[in-house]
Amino acid sequence: MKSRPPPQKLRQRGILRERVFGCDLGEHLHNSGHDVPQVVQSCAEFIEKHGVVDGIYRLSGISSNIQKLRFVAVV
C-alpha cells in the first residue's frame, strides 16, 4: 500500500485546500501569501463598491478636521 502524498503535492493537484476558518491567522496569511485574508478583502471591496461606508470607517478627532477629510475623500 502506498503512503499518502505530502500536503504540498495534494495542494498543487487541487485535492487539498488551505483552511480559511478555524486555523491560526498568522499561519493562514503566511501560507496564502496575502497581507489581509481574502474574505476580509472581499467584504471591504463589496462595502466600498456599494457605497455603504458611512459609519463603518470611523475617524476620531476634531469635528472640523473630520469634515475636511470627508470632503477630500469624496472629491
PDB file of N, CA, C, O and CB in Angstrom:
ATOM      1  N   MET A   1       0.848  -1.178   0.000  1.00  0.00           N
ATOM      2  CA  MET A   1       0.000   0.000   0.000  1.00  0.00           C
ATOM      3  C   MET A   1       0.900   1.250   0.000  1.00  0.00           C
ATOM      4  O   MET A   1       1.827   1.360   0.802  1.00  0.00           O
ATOM      5  CB  MET A   1      -0.968  -0.007   1.235  1.00  0.00           C
ATOM      6  N   LYS A   2       0.613   2.165  -0.893  1.00  0.00           N
ATOM      7  CA  LYS A   2       1.408   3.394  -0.979  1.00  0.00           C
ATOM      8  C   LYS A   2       1.019   4.356   0.128  1.00  0.00           C
ATOM      9  O   LYS A   2      -0.121   4.374   0.592  1.00  0.00           O
ATOM     10  CB  LYS A   2       1.229   4.066  -2.351  1.00  0.00           C
ATOM     11  N   SER A   3       1.994   5.153   0.538  1.00  0.00           N
ATOM     12  CA  SER A   3       1.687   6.181   1.532  1.00  0.00           C
ATOM     13  C   SER A   3       1.067   7.385   0.829  1.00  0.00           C
ATOM     14  O   SER A   3       1.215   7.568  -0.380  1.00  0.00           O
ATOM     15  CB  SER A   3       2.966   6.598   2.321  1.00  0.00           C
ATOM     16  N   ARG A   4       0.390   8.176   1.597  1.00  0.00           N
ATOM     17  CA  ARG A   4      -0.282   9.363   1.058  1.00  0.00           C
ATOM     18  C   ARG A   4       0.771  10.388   0.631  1.00  0.00           C
ATOM     19  O   ARG A   4       1.775  10.565   1.321  1.00  0.00           O
ATOM     20  CB  ARG A   4      -1.260   9.982   2.113  1.00  0.00           C
ATOM     21  N   PRO A   5       0.548  11.070  -0.511  1.00  0.00           N
ATOM     22  CA  PRO A   5       1.489  12.110  -0.952  1.00  0.00           C
ATOM     23  C   PRO A   5       1.550  13.246   0.065  1.00  0.00           C
ATOM     24  O   PRO A   5       0.611  13.427   0.840  1.00  0.00           O
ATOM     25  CB  PRO A   5       1.082  12.660  -2.338  1.00  0.00           C
ATOM     26  N   PRO A   6       2.629  14.008   0.074  1.00  0.00           N
ATOM     27  CA  PRO A   6       2.742  15.139   1.011  1.00  0.00           C
ATOM     28  C   PRO A   6       1.676  16.202   0.720  1.00  0.00           C
ATOM     29  O   PRO A   6       1.205  16.318  -0.411  1.00  0.00           O
ATOM     30  CB  PRO A   6       4.154  15.769   0.927  1.00  0.00           C
ATOM     31  N   PRO A   7       1.294  16.983   1.753  1.00  0.00           N
ATOM     32  CA  PRO A   7       0.248  18.012   1.579  1.00  0.00           C
ATOM     33  C   PRO A   7       0.536  18.984   0.438  1.00  0.00           C
ATOM     34  O   PRO A   7      -0.390  19.405  -0.255  1.00  0.00           O
ATOM     35  CB  PRO A   7       0.084  18.795   2.861  1.00  0.00           C
ATOM     36  N   GLN A   8       1.795  19.346   0.231  1.00  0.00           N
ATOM     37  CA  GLN A   8       2.120  20.301  -0.835  1.00  0.00           C
ATOM     38  C   GLN A   8       1.723  19.750  -2.205  1.00  0.00           C
ATOM     39  O   GLN A   8       1.198  20.484  -3.043  1.00  0.00           O
ATOM     40  CB  GLN A   8       3.625  20.636  -0.817  1.00  0.00           C
ATOM     41  N   LYS A   9       1.968  18.483  -2.429  1.00  0.00           N
ATOM     42  CA  LYS A   9       1.608  17.859  -3.707  1.00  0.00           C
ATOM     43  C   LYS A   9       0.083  17.798  -3.870  1.00  0.00           C
ATOM     44  O   LYS A   9      -0.440  18.013  -4.963  1.00  0.00           O
ATOM     45  CB  LYS A   9       2.215  16.435  -3.801  1.00  0.00           C
ATOM     46  N   LEU A  10      -0.615  17.505  -2.783  1.00  0.00           N
ATOM     47  CA  LEU A  10      -2.084  17.471  -2.828  1.00  0.00           C
ATOM     48  C   LEU A  10      -2.657  18.848  -3.122  1.00  0.00           C
ATOM     49  O   LEU A  10      -3.650  18.966  -3.840  1.00  0.00           O
ATOM     50  CB  LEU A  10      -2.651  16.943  -1.505  1.00  0.00           C
ATOM     51  N   ARG A  11      -2.032  19.904  -2.565  1.00  0.00           N
ATOM     52  CA  ARG A  11      -2.489  21.272  -2.842  1.00  0.00           C
ATOM     53  C   ARG A  11      -2.275  21.623  -4.312  1.00  0.00           C
ATOM     54  O   ARG A  11      -3.132  22.250  -4.933  1.00  0.00           O
ATOM     55  CB  ARG A  11      -1.748  22.286  -1.940  1.00  0.00           C
ATOM     56  N   GLN A  12      -1.132  21.219  -4.869  1.00  0.00           N
ATOM     57  CA  GLN A  12      -0.837  21.503  -6.274  1.00  0.00           C
ATOM     58  C   GLN A  12      -1.873  20.859  -7.192  1.00  0.00           C
ATOM     59  O   GLN A  12      -2.236  21.436  -8.217  1.00  0.00           O
ATOM     60  CB  GLN A  12       0.570  21.008  -6.638  1.00  0.00           C
ATOM     61  N   ARG A  13      -2.344  19.686  -6.837  1.00  0.00           N
ATOM     62  CA  ARG A  13      -3.349  18.990  -7.630  1.00  0.00           C
ATOM     63  C   ARG A  13      -4.756  19.533  -7.396  1.00  0.00           C
ATOM     64  O   ARG A  13      -5.676  19.200  -8.143  1.00  0.00           O
ATOM     65  CB  ARG A  13      -3.316  17.513  -7.317  1.00  0.00           C
ATOM     66  N   GLY A  14      -4.934  20.359  -6.377  1.00  0.00           N
ATOM     67  CA  GLY A  14      -6.255  20.897  -6.055  1.00  0.00           C
ATOM     68  C   GLY A  14      -7.093  19.978  -5.195  1.00  0.00           C
ATOM     69  O   GLY A  14      -8.288  20.211  -5.013  1.00  0.00           O
ATOM     70  N   ILE A  15      -6.471  18.927  -4.662  1.00  0.00           N
ATOM     71  CA  ILE A  15      -7.194  17.979  -3.822  1.00  0.00           C
ATOM     72  C   ILE A  15      -7.327  18.502  -2.399  1.00  0.00           C
ATOM     73  O   ILE A  15      -8.362  18.325  -1.756  1.00  0.00           O
ATOM     74  CB  ILE A  15      -6.490  16.624  -3.820  1.00  0.00           C
ATOM     75  N   LEU A  16      -6.285  19.139  -1.921  1.00  0.00           N
ATOM     76  CA  LEU A  16      -6.264  19.669  -0.557  1.00  0.00           C
ATOM     77  C   LEU A  16      -6.190  21.180  -0.638  1.00  0.00           C
ATOM     78  O   LEU A  16      -5.337  21.730  -1.334  1.00  0.00           O
ATOM     79  CB  LEU A  16      -5.067  19.092   0.267  1.00  0.00           C
ATOM     80  N   ARG A  17      -7.077  21.846   0.070  1.00  0.00           N
ATOM     81  CA  ARG A  17      -7.091  23.309   0.066  1.00  0.00           C
ATOM     82  C   ARG A  17      -6.701  23.825   1.440  1.00  0.00           C
ATOM     83  O   ARG A  17      -6.879  23.157   2.459  1.00  0.00           O
ATOM     84  CB  ARG A  17      -8.484  23.851  -0.343  1.00  0.00           C
ATOM     85  N   GLU A  18      -6.168  25.029   1.432  1.00  0.00           N
ATOM     86  CA  GLU A  18      -5.798  25.671   2.692  1.00  0.00           C
ATOM     87  C   GLU A  18      -7.060  26.027   3.460  1.00  0.00           C
ATOM     88  O   GLU A  18      -8.042  26.497   2.885  1.00  0.00           O
ATOM     89  CB  GLU A  18      -4.931  26.935   2.444  1.00  0.00           C
ATOM     90  N   ARG A  19      -7.020  25.799   4.752  1.00  0.00           N
ATOM     91  CA  ARG A  19      -8.153  26.192   5.589  1.00  0.00           C
ATOM     92  C   ARG A  19      -8.153  27.703   5.740  1.00  0.00           C
ATOM     93  O   ARG A  19      -7.101  28.337   5.820  1.00  0.00           O
ATOM     94  CB  ARG A  19      -8.095  25.499   6.980  1.00  0.00           C
ATOM     95  N   VAL A  20      -9.345  28.261   5.778  1.00  0.00           N
ATOM     96  CA  VAL A  20      -9.502  29.701   5.971  1.00  0.00           C
ATOM     97  C   VAL A  20     -10.024  29.973   7.372  1.00  0.00           C
ATOM     98  O   VAL A  20      -9.522  30.865   8.056  1.00  0.00           O
ATOM     99  CB  VAL A  20     -10.454  30.303   4.911  1.00  0.00           C
ATOM    100  N   PHE A  21     -11.013  29.224   7.802  1.00  0.00           N
ATOM    101  CA  PHE A  21     -11.616  29.406   9.113  1.00  0.00           C
ATOM    102  C   PHE A  21     -11.151  28.285  10.040  1.00  0.00           C
ATOM    103  O   PHE A  21     -10.917  27.159   9.601  1.00  0.00           O
ATOM    104  CB  PHE A  21     -13.163  29.434   9.013  1.00  0.00           C
ATOM    105  N   GLY A  22     -11.020  28.605  11.317  1.00  0.00           N
ATOM    106  CA  GLY A  22     -10.637  27.595  12.296  1.00  0.00           C
ATOM    107  C   GLY A  22      -9.159  27.279  12.291  1.00  0.00           C
ATOM    108  O   GLY A  22      -8.748  26.216  12.757  1.00  0.00           O
ATOM    109  N   CYS A  23      -8.351  28.194  11.766  1.00  0.00           N
ATOM    110  CA  CYS A  23      -6.901  27.980  11.776  1.00  0.00           C
ATOM    111  C   CYS A  23      -6.223  29.255  12.285  1.00  0.00           C
ATOM    112  O   CYS A  23      -6.865  30.296  12.428  1.00  0.00           O
ATOM    113  CB  CYS A  23      -6.372  27.595  10.343  1.00  0.00           C
ATOM    114  N   ASP A  24      -4.956  29.161  12.548  1.00  0.00           N
ATOM    115  CA  ASP A  24      -4.182  30.302  13.027  1.00  0.00           C
ATOM    116  C   ASP A  24      -4.092  31.354  11.921  1.00  0.00           C
ATOM    117  O   ASP A  24      -3.723  31.036  10.790  1.00  0.00           O
ATOM    118  CB  ASP A  24      -2.763  29.856  13.481  1.00  0.00           C
ATOM    119  N   LEU A  25      -4.429  32.609  12.243  1.00  0.00           N
ATOM    120  CA  LEU A  25      -4.456  33.673  11.244  1.00  0.00           C
ATOM    121  C   LEU A  25      -3.071  33.917  10.653  1.00  0.00           C
ATOM    122  O   LEU A  25      -2.930  34.039   9.436  1.00  0.00           O
ATOM    123  CB  LEU A  25      -4.996  34.962  11.860  1.00  0.00           C
ATOM    124  N   GLY A  26      -2.052  33.988  11.500  1.00  0.00           N
ATOM    125  CA  GLY A  26      -0.691  34.220  11.008  1.00  0.00           C
ATOM    126  C   GLY A  26      -0.240  33.125  10.061  1.00  0.00           C
ATOM    127  O   GLY A  26       0.386  33.396   9.037  1.00  0.00           O
ATOM    128  N   GLU A  27      -0.562  31.885  10.408  1.00  0.00           N
ATOM    129  CA  GLU A  27      -0.199  30.751   9.558  1.00  0.00           C
ATOM    130  C   GLU A  27      -0.941  30.815   8.227  1.00  0.00           C
ATOM    131  O   GLU A  27      -0.360  30.559   7.172  1.00  0.00           O
ATOM    132  CB  GLU A  27      -0.503  29.423  10.272  1.00  0.00           C
ATOM    133  N   HIS A  28      -2.226  31.156   8.281  1.00  0.00           N
ATOM    134  CA  HIS A  28      -3.021  31.265   7.058  1.00  0.00           C
ATOM    135  C   HIS A  28      -2.442  32.342   6.136  1.00  0.00           C
ATOM    136  O   HIS A  28      -2.302  32.118   4.933  1.00  0.00           O
ATOM    137  CB  HIS A  28      -4.494  31.585   7.396  1.00  0.00           C
ATOM    138  N   LEU A  29      -2.107  33.500   6.690  1.00  0.00           N
ATOM    139  CA  LEU A  29      -1.557  34.584   5.868  1.00  0.00           C
ATOM    140  C   LEU A  29      -0.211  34.190   5.277  1.00  0.00           C
ATOM    141  O   LEU A  29       0.085  34.504   4.124  1.00  0.00           O
ATOM    142  CB  LEU A  29      -1.410  35.869   6.697  1.00  0.00           C
ATOM    143  N   HIS A  30       0.597  33.506   6.065  1.00  0.00           N
ATOM    144  CA  HIS A  30       1.899  33.049   5.581  1.00  0.00           C
ATOM    145  C   HIS A  30       1.716  32.063   4.416  1.00  0.00           C
ATOM    146  O   HIS A  30       2.388  32.179   3.391  1.00  0.00           O
ATOM    147  CB  HIS A  30       2.707  32.387   6.733  1.00  0.00           C
ATOM    148  N   ASN A  31       0.813  31.105   4.579  1.00  0.00           N
ATOM    149  CA  ASN A  31       0.584  30.087   3.550  1.00  0.00           C
ATOM    150  C   ASN A  31      -0.056  30.662   2.290  1.00  0.00           C
ATOM    151  O   ASN A  31       0.241  30.217   1.181  1.00  0.00           O
ATOM    152  CB  ASN A  31      -0.292  28.981   4.104  1.00  0.00           C
ATOM    153  N   SER A  32      -0.935  31.652   2.458  1.00  0.00           N
ATOM    154  CA  SER A  32      -1.639  32.219   1.303  1.00  0.00           C
ATOM    155  C   SER A  32      -0.819  33.292   0.594  1.00  0.00           C
ATOM    156  O   SER A  32      -1.060  33.591  -0.575  1.00  0.00           O
ATOM    157  CB  SER A  32      -2.971  32.804   1.742  1.00  0.00           C
ATOM    158  N   GLY A  33       0.158  33.876   1.306  1.00  0.00           N
ATOM    159  CA  GLY A  33       0.972  34.922   0.706  1.00  0.00           C
ATOM    160  C   GLY A  33       0.295  36.281   0.660  1.00  0.00           C
ATOM    161  O   GLY A  33       0.744  37.173  -0.060  1.00  0.00           O
ATOM    162  N   HIS A  34      -0.785  36.450   1.422  1.00  0.00           N
ATOM    163  CA  HIS A  34      -1.512  37.722   1.461  1.00  0.00           C
ATOM    164  C   HIS A  34      -1.224  38.455   2.772  1.00  0.00           C
ATOM    165  O   HIS A  34      -0.831  37.844   3.766  1.00  0.00           O
ATOM    166  CB  HIS A  34      -3.036  37.485   1.299  1.00  0.00           C
ATOM    167  N   ASP A  35      -1.427  39.781   2.757  1.00  0.00           N
ATOM    168  CA  ASP A  35      -1.311  40.578   3.978  1.00  0.00           C
ATOM    169  C   ASP A  35      -2.629  40.613   4.737  1.00  0.00           C
ATOM    170  O   ASP A  35      -2.652  40.773   5.957  1.00  0.00           O
ATOM    171  CB  ASP A  35      -0.860  42.001   3.646  1.00  0.00           C
ATOM    172  N   VAL A  36      -3.727  40.461   4.003  1.00  0.00           N
ATOM    173  CA  VAL A  36      -5.073  40.511   4.564  1.00  0.00           C
ATOM    174  C   VAL A  36      -5.815  39.271   4.070  1.00  0.00           C
ATOM    175  O   VAL A  36      -5.698  38.917   2.897  1.00  0.00           O
ATOM    176  CB  VAL A  36      -5.829  41.839   4.157  1.00  0.00           C
ATOM    177  N   PRO A  37      -6.576  38.606   4.939  1.00  0.00           N
ATOM    178  CA  PRO A  37      -7.333  37.438   4.469  1.00  0.00           C
ATOM    179  C   PRO A  37      -8.264  37.815   3.308  1.00  0.00           C
ATOM    180  O   PRO A  37      -8.874  38.884   3.320  1.00  0.00           O
ATOM    181  CB  PRO A  37      -8.152  36.828   5.630  1.00  0.00           C
ATOM    182  N   GLN A  38      -8.366  36.949   2.328  1.00  0.00           N
ATOM    183  CA  GLN A  38      -9.168  37.228   1.134  1.00  0.00           C
ATOM    184  C   GLN A  38     -10.627  37.506   1.475  1.00  0.00           C
ATOM    185  O   GLN A  38     -11.268  38.335   0.830  1.00  0.00           O
ATOM    186  CB  GLN A  38      -9.084  36.061   0.163  1.00  0.00           C
ATOM    187  N   VAL A  39     -11.153  36.820   2.482  1.00  0.00           N
ATOM    188  CA  VAL A  39     -12.559  37.033   2.852  1.00  0.00           C
ATOM    189  C   VAL A  39     -12.753  38.463   3.376  1.00  0.00           C
ATOM    190  O   VAL A  39     -13.779  39.082   3.096  1.00  0.00           O
ATOM    191  CB  VAL A  39     -13.009  35.993   3.927  1.00  0.00           C
ATOM    192  N   VAL A  40     -11.800  38.986   4.116  1.00  0.00           N
ATOM    193  CA  VAL A  40     -11.889  40.366   4.617  1.00  0.00           C
ATOM    194  C   VAL A  40     -11.759  41.345   3.451  1.00  0.00           C
ATOM    195  O   VAL A  40     -12.497  42.327   3.377  1.00  0.00           O
ATOM    196  CB  VAL A  40     -10.785  40.644   5.688  1.00  0.00           C
ATOM    197  N   GLN A  41     -10.824  41.078   2.542  1.00  0.00           N
ATOM    198  CA  GLN A  41     -10.639  41.923   1.367  1.00  0.00           C
ATOM    199  C   GLN A  41     -11.912  41.974   0.524  1.00  0.00           C
ATOM    200  O   GLN A  41     -12.322  43.045   0.077  1.00  0.00           O
ATOM    201  CB  GLN A  41      -9.465  41.414   0.523  1.00  0.00           C
ATOM    202  N   SER A  42     -12.530  40.826   0.311  1.00  0.00           N
ATOM    203  CA  SER A  42     -13.764  40.763  -0.492  1.00  0.00           C
ATOM    204  C   SER A  42     -14.898  41.536   0.171  1.00  0.00           C
ATOM    205  O   SER A  42     -15.649  42.238  -0.505  1.00  0.00           O
ATOM    206  CB  SER A  42     -14.189  39.301  -0.708  1.00  0.00           C
ATOM    207  N   CYS A  43     -15.024  41.412   1.488  1.00  0.00           N
ATOM    208  CA  CYS A  43     -16.081  42.148   2.208  1.00  0.00           C
ATOM    209  C   CYS A  43     -15.866  43.652   2.110  1.00  0.00           C
ATOM    210  O   CYS A  43     -16.816  44.399   1.877  1.00  0.00           O
ATOM    211  CB  CYS A  43     -16.126  41.724   3.689  1.00  0.00           C
ATOM    212  N   ALA A  44     -14.625  44.105   2.285  1.00  0.00           N
ATOM    213  CA  ALA A  44     -14.325  45.535   2.200  1.00  0.00           C
ATOM    214  C   ALA A  44     -14.603  46.063   0.796  1.00  0.00           C
ATOM    215  O   ALA A  44     -15.156  47.152   0.644  1.00  0.00           O
ATOM    216  CB  ALA A  44     -12.861  45.802   2.587  1.00  0.00           C
ATOM    217  N   GLU A  45     -14.228  45.306  -0.227  1.00  0.00           N
ATOM    218  CA  GLU A  45     -14.487  45.731  -1.607  1.00  0.00           C
ATOM    219  C   GLU A  45     -15.985  45.829  -1.880  1.00  0.00           C
ATOM    220  O   GLU A  45     -16.427  46.765  -2.547  1.00  0.00           O
ATOM    221  CB  GLU A  45     -13.834  44.755  -2.600  1.00  0.00           C
ATOM    222  N   PHE A  46     -16.772  44.880  -1.377  1.00  0.00           N
ATOM    223  CA  PHE A  46     -18.225  44.918  -1.572  1.00  0.00           C
ATOM    224  C   PHE A  46     -18.816  46.157  -0.910  1.00  0.00           C
ATOM    225  O   PHE A  46     -19.640  46.855  -1.502  1.00  0.00           O
ATOM    226  CB  PHE A  46     -18.885  43.643  -1.006  1.00  0.00           C
ATOM    227  N   ILE A  47     -18.389  46.422   0.322  1.00  0.00           N
ATOM    228  CA  ILE A  47     -18.910  47.578   1.064  1.00  0.00           C
ATOM    229  C   ILE A  47     -18.572  48.865   0.330  1.00  0.00           C
ATOM    230  O   ILE A  47     -19.430  49.735   0.178  1.00  0.00           O
ATOM    231  CB  ILE A  47     -18.338  47.615   2.502  1.00  0.00           C
ATOM    232  N   GLU A  48     -17.329  48.997  -0.129  1.00  0.00           N
ATOM    233  CA  GLU A  48     -16.924  50.217  -0.820  1.00  0.00           C
ATOM    234  C   GLU A  48     -17.601  50.345  -2.189  1.00  0.00           C
ATOM    235  O   GLU A  48     -17.956  51.449  -2.601  1.00  0.00           O
ATOM    236  CB  GLU A  48     -15.406  50.245  -0.984  1.00  0.00           C
ATOM    237  N   LYS A  49     -17.778  49.244  -2.882  1.00  0.00           N
ATOM    238  CA  LYS A  49     -18.409  49.268  -4.201  1.00  0.00           C
ATOM    239  C   LYS A  49     -19.865  49.714  -4.119  1.00  0.00           C
ATOM    240  O   LYS A  49     -20.347  50.435  -4.992  1.00  0.00           O
ATOM    241  CB  LYS A  49     -18.325  47.894  -4.851  1.00  0.00           C
ATOM    242  N   HIS A  50     -20.559  49.287  -3.077  1.00  0.00           N
ATOM    243  CA  HIS A  50     -21.975  49.607  -2.946  1.00  0.00           C
ATOM    244  C   HIS A  50     -22.238  50.861  -2.111  1.00  0.00           C
ATOM    245  O   HIS A  50     -23.392  51.187  -1.835  1.00  0.00           O
ATOM    246  CB  HIS A  50     -22.697  48.443  -2.338  1.00  0.00           C
ATOM    247  N   GLY A  51     -21.186  51.562  -1.710  1.00  0.00           N
ATOM    248  CA  GLY A  51     -21.326  52.847  -1.058  1.00  0.00           C
ATOM    249  C   GLY A  51     -21.889  52.823   0.347  1.00  0.00           C
ATOM    250  O   GLY A  51     -22.434  53.829   0.801  1.00  0.00           O
ATOM    251  N   VAL A  52     -21.777  51.733   1.033  1.00  0.00           N
ATOM    252  CA  VAL A  52     -22.309  51.628   2.392  1.00  0.00           C
ATOM    253  C   VAL A  52     -21.154  51.838   3.377  1.00  0.00           C
ATOM    254  O   VAL A  52     -20.908  50.994   4.239  1.00  0.00           O
ATOM    255  CB  VAL A  52     -23.010  50.234   2.626  1.00  0.00           C
ATOM    256  N   VAL A  53     -20.451  52.960   3.245  1.00  0.00           N
ATOM    257  CA  VAL A  53     -19.266  53.163   4.071  1.00  0.00           C
ATOM    258  C   VAL A  53     -19.494  54.095   5.250  1.00  0.00           C
ATOM    259  O   VAL A  53     -18.696  54.099   6.188  1.00  0.00           O
ATOM    260  CB  VAL A  53     -18.160  53.698   3.232  1.00  0.00           C
ATOM    261  N   ASP A  54     -20.548  54.875   5.230  1.00  0.00           N
ATOM    262  CA  ASP A  54     -20.779  55.816   6.321  1.00  0.00           C
ATOM    263  C   ASP A  54     -21.008  55.059   7.626  1.00  0.00           C
ATOM    264  O   ASP A  54     -21.928  54.247   7.725  1.00  0.00           O
ATOM    265  CB  ASP A  54     -21.985  56.730   6.008  1.00  0.00           C
ATOM    266  N   GLY A  55     -20.183  55.322   8.607  1.00  0.00           N
ATOM    267  CA  GLY A  55     -20.305  54.671   9.901  1.00  0.00           C
ATOM    268  C   GLY A  55     -19.457  53.417  10.023  1.00  0.00           C
ATOM    269  O   GLY A  55     -19.299  52.888  11.124  1.00  0.00           O
ATOM    270  N   ILE A  56     -18.911  52.934   8.924  1.00  0.00           N
ATOM    271  CA  ILE A  56     -18.071  51.737   9.000  1.00  0.00           C
ATOM    272  C   ILE A  56     -16.630  52.141   9.259  1.00  0.00           C
ATOM    273  O   ILE A  56     -15.977  51.584  10.142  1.00  0.00           O
ATOM    274  CB  ILE A  56     -18.175  50.903   7.700  1.00  0.00           C
ATOM    275  N   TYR A  57     -16.131  53.101   8.499  1.00  0.00           N
ATOM    276  CA  TYR A  57     -14.773  53.606   8.717  1.00  0.00           C
ATOM    277  C   TYR A  57     -14.891  54.855   9.572  1.00  0.00           C
ATOM    278  O   TYR A  57     -15.313  55.908   9.095  1.00  0.00           O
ATOM    279  CB  TYR A  57     -14.031  53.910   7.355  1.00  0.00           C
ATOM    280  N   ARG A  58     -14.528  54.736  10.795  1.00  0.00           N
ATOM    281  CA  ARG A  58     -14.716  55.850  11.726  1.00  0.00           C
ATOM    282  C   ARG A  58     -13.423  56.621  11.936  1.00  0.00           C
ATOM    283  O   ARG A  58     -12.336  56.049  12.007  1.00  0.00           O
ATOM    284  CB  ARG A  58     -15.240  55.342  13.066  1.00  0.00           C
ATOM    285  N   LEU A  59     -13.575  57.936  12.032  1.00  0.00           N
ATOM    286  CA  LEU A  59     -12.454  58.808  12.330  1.00  0.00           C
ATOM    287  C   LEU A  59     -12.746  59.511  13.646  1.00  0.00           C
ATOM    288  O   LEU A  59     -13.853  60.006  13.857  1.00  0.00           O
ATOM    289  CB  LEU A  59     -12.206  59.834  11.181  1.00  0.00           C
ATOM    290  N   SER A  60     -11.775  59.555  14.514  1.00  0.00           N
ATOM    291  CA  SER A  60     -11.961  60.297  15.759  1.00  0.00           C
ATOM    292  C   SER A  60     -11.116  61.559  15.700  1.00  0.00           C
ATOM    293  O   SER A  60     -10.060  61.586  15.067  1.00  0.00           O
ATOM    294  CB  SER A  60     -11.584  59.429  17.000  1.00  0.00           C
ATOM    295  N   GLY A  61     -11.585  62.585  16.358  1.00  0.00           N
ATOM    296  CA  GLY A  61     -10.835  63.832  16.372  1.00  0.00           C
ATOM    297  C   GLY A  61     -11.758  65.029  16.330  1.00  0.00           C
ATOM    298  O   GLY A  61     -12.958  64.923  16.586  1.00  0.00           O
ATOM    299  N   ILE A  62     -11.176  66.167  16.004  1.00  0.00           N
ATOM    300  CA  ILE A  62     -11.926  67.425  15.951  1.00  0.00           C
ATOM    301  C   ILE A  62     -12.886  67.369  14.763  1.00  0.00           C
ATOM    302  O   ILE A  62     -12.503  66.990  13.656  1.00  0.00           O
ATOM    303  CB  ILE A  62     -10.960  68.659  15.835  1.00  0.00           C
ATOM    304  N   SER A  63     -14.117  67.746  15.008  1.00  0.00           N
ATOM    305  CA  SER A  63     -15.180  67.642  14.012  1.00  0.00           C
ATOM    306  C   SER A  63     -14.837  68.354  12.704  1.00  0.00           C
ATOM    307  O   SER A  63     -15.102  67.825  11.625  1.00  0.00           O
ATOM    308  CB  SER A  63     -16.462  68.207  14.573  1.00  0.00           C
ATOM    309  N   SER A  64     -14.253  69.541  12.790  1.00  0.00           N
ATOM    310  CA  SER A  64     -13.929  70.291  11.567  1.00  0.00           C
ATOM    311  C   SER A  64     -12.869  69.559  10.740  1.00  0.00           C
ATOM    312  O   SER A  64     -12.922  69.584   9.510  1.00  0.00           O
ATOM    313  CB  SER A  64     -13.436  71.713  11.921  1.00  0.00           C
ATOM    314  N   ASN A  65     -11.904  68.907  11.404  1.00  0.00           N
ATOM    315  CA  ASN A  65     -10.878  68.150  10.679  1.00  0.00           C
ATOM    316  C   ASN A  65     -11.486  66.924   9.995  1.00  0.00           C
ATOM    317  O   ASN A  65     -11.103  66.567   8.881  1.00  0.00           O
ATOM    318  CB  ASN A  65      -9.750  67.716  11.639  1.00  0.00           C
ATOM    319  N   ILE A  66     -12.422  66.298  10.668  1.00  0.00           N
ATOM    320  CA  ILE A  66     -13.086  65.120  10.093  1.00  0.00           C
ATOM    321  C   ILE A  66     -13.882  65.524   8.860  1.00  0.00           C
ATOM    322  O   ILE A  66     -13.865  64.814   7.854  1.00  0.00           O
ATOM    323  CB  ILE A  66     -14.016  64.443  11.137  1.00  0.00           C
ATOM    324  N   GLN A  67     -14.580  66.660   8.925  1.00  0.00           N
ATOM    325  CA  GLN A  67     -15.357  67.129   7.769  1.00  0.00           C
ATOM    326  C   GLN A  67     -14.436  67.424   6.588  1.00  0.00           C
ATOM    327  O   GLN A  67     -14.787  67.135   5.444  1.00  0.00           O
ATOM    328  CB  GLN A  67     -16.171  68.391   8.137  1.00  0.00           C
ATOM    329  N   LYS A  68     -13.258  67.998   6.855  1.00  0.00           N
ATOM    330  CA  LYS A  68     -12.286  68.268   5.780  1.00  0.00           C
ATOM    331  C   LYS A  68     -11.819  66.958   5.152  1.00  0.00           C
ATOM    332  O   LYS A  68     -11.712  66.859   3.929  1.00  0.00           O
ATOM    333  CB  LYS A  68     -11.068  69.066   6.324  1.00  0.00           C
ATOM    334  N   LEU A  69     -11.540  65.955   5.979  1.00  0.00           N
ATOM    335  CA  LEU A  69     -11.105  64.663   5.461  1.00  0.00           C
ATOM    336  C   LEU A  69     -12.198  64.004   4.619  1.00  0.00           C
ATOM    337  O   LEU A  69     -11.911  63.417   3.575  1.00  0.00           O
ATOM    338  CB  LEU A  69     -10.701  63.741   6.614  1.00  0.00           C
ATOM    339  N   ARG A  70     -13.439  64.100   5.067  1.00  0.00           N
ATOM    340  CA  ARG A  70     -14.541  63.541   4.298  1.00  0.00           C
ATOM    341  C   ARG A  70     -14.689  64.236   2.954  1.00  0.00           C
ATOM    342  O   ARG A  70     -14.934  63.587   1.937  1.00  0.00           O
ATOM    343  CB  ARG A  70     -15.836  63.644   5.082  1.00  0.00           C
ATOM    344  N   PHE A  71     -14.541  65.556   2.950  1.00  0.00           N
ATOM    345  CA  PHE A  71     -14.667  66.326   1.721  1.00  0.00           C
ATOM    346  C   PHE A  71     -13.576  65.918   0.733  1.00  0.00           C
ATOM    347  O   PHE A  71     -13.851  65.736  -0.453  1.00  0.00           O
ATOM    348  CB  PHE A  71     -14.592  67.838   2.018  1.00  0.00           C
ATOM    349  N   VAL A  72     -12.356  65.775   1.208  1.00  0.00           N
ATOM    350  CA  VAL A  72     -11.234  65.385   0.352  1.00  0.00           C
ATOM    351  C   VAL A  72     -11.453  63.965  -0.181  1.00  0.00           C
ATOM    352  O   VAL A  72     -11.136  63.688  -1.338  1.00  0.00           O
ATOM    353  CB  VAL A  72      -9.891  65.473   1.133  1.00  0.00           C
ATOM    354  N   ALA A  73     -11.989  63.065   0.648  1.00  0.00           N
ATOM    355  CA  ALA A  73     -12.205  61.682   0.221  1.00  0.00           C
ATOM    356  C   ALA A  73     -13.266  61.594  -0.868  1.00  0.00           C
ATOM    357  O   ALA A  73     -13.190  60.721  -1.732  1.00  0.00           O
ATOM    358  CB  ALA A  73     -12.609  60.816   1.412  1.00  0.00           C
ATOM    359  N   VAL A  74     -14.246  62.477  -0.839  1.00  0.00           N
ATOM    360  CA  VAL A  74     -15.339  62.454  -1.815  1.00  0.00           C
ATOM    361  C   VAL A  74     -14.869  63.031  -3.141  1.00  0.00           C
ATOM    362  O   VAL A  74     -15.258  62.548  -4.205  1.00  0.00           O
ATOM    363  CB  VAL A  74     -16.561  63.241  -1.292  1.00  0.00           C
ATOM    364  N   VAL A  75     -14.042  64.052  -3.081  1.00  0.00           N
ATOM    365  CA  VAL A  75     -13.572  64.739  -4.299  1.00  0.00           C
ATOM    366  C   VAL A  75     -12.521  63.965  -4.953  1.00  0.00           C
ATOM    367  O   VAL A  75     -12.003  64.379  -5.989  1.00  0.00           O
ATOM    368  CB  VAL A  75     -13.063  66.115  -4.006  1.00  0.00           C
TER     369      VAL A  75
END
